[in-house]
Amino acid sequence: MLKIFVTFIVISMLPSLGFSQSSLPQKNEAALKKITPIFSQLVMLSSPKGFDLVFEEAKDSSYIQESVLAGESIKKWSQMITVTGYKGLALNPNASPKAFAELISNGFRKVCPSSFNSVGPGDTKIDGYSSFVTITSCGTANPTDSYSESTLIIALRGEKDLYTIQWSERGEVSDKPLKLDQQKWVGRLQMLNPIKLCSKVPDEPAPYPSCLNRP
């Protein structure tokens, strides 16, 4: 994905492109549920089949993991799912999910001002937490390697920390804004659900049944 981090779509099918909790796809019963302890909470999402973890790094104030399709690498990939966490950032009243997602989206805009596109965007609730979801794309994300990039961005404000989940895809380069397939990205959000932020239980081992079995 475009390396736009801070020191890191569902699109409803309504004409207004508005979001509501009821409009978000809620469950993906078939996928493997993946739970990661990230600072003050456990982050759960469904891991789509065919993705392998290729990079993980935890620092004092930030966390990132990146997964790509089997057989691909962190340097050469067609799709990537990224999970990040930022310690204590949710306690900053100015660091809203919307502001954070738009910061990432604006990073795309700077890279490709003439071929930039973004749809949504929308405030919503995910697992009861304030969240923001949008899709952002660059028709020309990398002129040298000649590819476009589109990314589903989900930002969530946890109890103390701010988290993001991003699903990125590279494709053919375009000198014009890409036409984003709403149905495809709605399906990808469905594949990531259920997304949950759970409280940590002292000394609880993986697979973290308190979160895994939580309604």
Secondary structure, DSSP 8 states (H G I E B T S, - for coil): ------------SSTT----GGGS----TTSEEEEEEETTEEEEEEE-TTEEEEEEEE-SSEEEEEEEETT--SSS-SEEEEEEEETTGGGSTT--HHHHHHHHHHHHHHH-TTTEEEEEEEEEEETTEEEEEEEEEEEEEETTTTEEEEEEEEEEE-SS-EEEEEEEEEE---SS-----HHHHHHHHHHH---EEEE--TT--TT-HHHHT--
